[in-house]
Amino acid sequence: MPIHHVDLSDQSSLLDIYATKASQDSLPKYKLPKGRTEPRAAYALVRDELMLDGNSRQNLATFCTTWVEDEVKQLMADAVDKNMIDKDEYPQTAEIENRCVHILADLWNAEKSRETVGCSTTGSSEAAMLGGLAFKWQWRKRREAEGKDASKPNIVTGPVQICWKKFARYFDVEIREVPLEGDALGITPEDLRAHCDENTIGVVATLGVTFTGIYEPVEALAKELDAIQKDLGFDIPIHVDAASGGFIAPFIQRDLVWDFRIKRVRSINASGHKYGLAPLGVGWVIWSSKEDLPEDLIFHVDYLGGDMPTFALNFSRPGGEIIAQYYNFLRLGHDGYTAVQQACSDTAKWLGVELAKLGPFEMVYDGIGGLPAVAYKLTDTDHGFTLYDLSERVRMRGWQIASYPLPSNRQDTVVQRILIRHGVSRDLAELLLDDIIRAIDHLKKNPVPNSVAKPSFHHA
Ligand SMILES: *Cc1c(COP(=O)(O)O)cnc(C)c1O
């Protein structure tokens, strides 16, 4: 066909995206559109909507990875077709997952790290469910073998992340979340005796409590459980929810004993997509030994001609995050993780010192001994504004900083928390500090008569 016979009005690929028909209509919200949209235009229009999400690098409320190297983006794109459950079709992705399990088991000092079991998950939530289920099964087996009632399991925790409440509700376990007494920010050994009994399937200790960033004292909790076993006969295992701390403590708090070196610690979870530095969508759960994961929780699926043992709540799941996790292990090594986490920790401590100088704040967690984070409250005097007002004010500059009440019994204390992650340089933290100072100045000059209502913040 001669070129002058082609109707150019159809050739939307020649048009400027914002002159295509698609860009002149509102996008579909309730119904699948009838027709097609040219890919460049569809991409631009969807991407434009995402501008309203805010800049994740300035989101200092999240623990999750918001900065990755270009190579990680490349690997994620390379792996877009890989389903990690198809171990037969993608055996090397399965091998890479396995390597990560054993690397983590070794990092967390499992006695036989090459033989122990574990798996990747979608995040720490799924990992917590699996850890909790293993405890429930082990406890029930023990009770039934003793001919005792196995209908009232409970799990004892400090101020836990919401995933443990989900575990308890979905899997019919009573959760005994120990209330915070006095100045406590986590569970203490003294709390255990009053809350544990013969139906306690396990104690959850958090390494990096969501609300403040502190570590619960795993070793001291284990010692008290030893004493409880001696006095009362209950042999209660510990699961460490190391969602964040599992990738911090081994690098910058090496003297802290919190992991499988403690015999009572039978399983540990961590989020690869938090301080593991992998992109969103990967968590890990590792058991101290094979014997800690009950065989009857493992499904052996005859799949594509092979036997595939699986223990997971999901089936199909992307493989890219796992591959990116392995890339990070290779790319950074022990030295690299140490350098990254130490830089974050140093910046958090610096920010803590600077914030404390400003006057209105009292530090609740100063960044020392736990996660690279700070948490603080307003001093008792009337400031004419609340932390919620301050969060809202700095949001005008794009910063997202969480304010929320502590869990019971300390709901009267509202705290603000800033997380320092990979990609938050000292300079960026200085810019934030300047904006906080400006915001406080503004709020002092313009007291807020009706402070913003308590927004609900979901910890992630
Ligand atoms: C974030 C977090 C979780 C949940 O992890 P996801 O990876 O978001 O599912 C569980 N426990 C703690 C302590 C956390 O910080």
Ligand as a Chemical Component Dictionary entry (heavy atoms), coordinates in Angstrom:
data_LIG
# 
_chem_comp.id                   LIG 
_chem_comp.type                 NON-POLYMER 
_chem_comp.pdbx_formal_charge   0 
_chem_comp.three_letter_code    LIG 
# 
loop_
_chem_comp_atom.comp_id 
_chem_comp_atom.atom_id 
_chem_comp_atom.alt_atom_id 
_chem_comp_atom.type_symbol 
_chem_comp_atom.charge 
_chem_comp_atom.model_Cartn_x 
_chem_comp_atom.model_Cartn_y 
_chem_comp_atom.model_Cartn_z 
_chem_comp_atom.pdbx_ordinal 
LIG C1 C1 C 0 7.209 -5.512 59.823 1  
LIG C2 C2 C 0 7.119 -6.467 60.940 2  
LIG C3 C3 C 0 6.357 -7.624 60.824 3  
LIG C4 C4 C 0 5.573 -7.927 59.592 4  
LIG O1 O1 O 0 6.457 -8.122 58.537 5  
LIG P1 P1 P 0 6.056 -8.038 56.995 6  
LIG O2 O2 O 0 7.342 -8.397 56.342 7  
LIG O3 O3 O 0 5.603 -6.650 56.738 8  
LIG O4 O4 O 0 4.977 -9.066 56.775 9  
LIG C5 C5 C 0 6.352 -8.510 61.881 10 
LIG N1 N1 N 0 7.034 -8.248 63.010 11 
LIG C6 C6 C 0 7.770 -7.139 63.172 12 
LIG C7 C7 C 0 8.525 -6.920 64.451 13 
LIG C8 C8 C 0 7.836 -6.200 62.136 14 
LIG O5 O5 O 0 8.576 -5.092 62.289 15 
# 
loop_
_chem_comp_bond.comp_id 
_chem_comp_bond.atom_id_1 
_chem_comp_bond.atom_id_2 
_chem_comp_bond.value_order 
_chem_comp_bond.pdbx_ordinal 
LIG C1 C2 SING 1  
LIG C2 C3 SING 2  
LIG C2 C8 DOUB 3  
LIG C3 C4 SING 4  
LIG C3 C5 DOUB 5  
LIG C4 O1 SING 6  
LIG O1 P1 SING 7  
LIG P1 O2 DOUB 8  
LIG P1 O3 SING 9  
LIG P1 O4 SING 10 
LIG C5 N1 SING 11 
LIG N1 C6 DOUB 12 
LIG C6 C7 SING 13 
LIG C6 C8 SING 14 
LIG C8 O5 SING 15 
# 
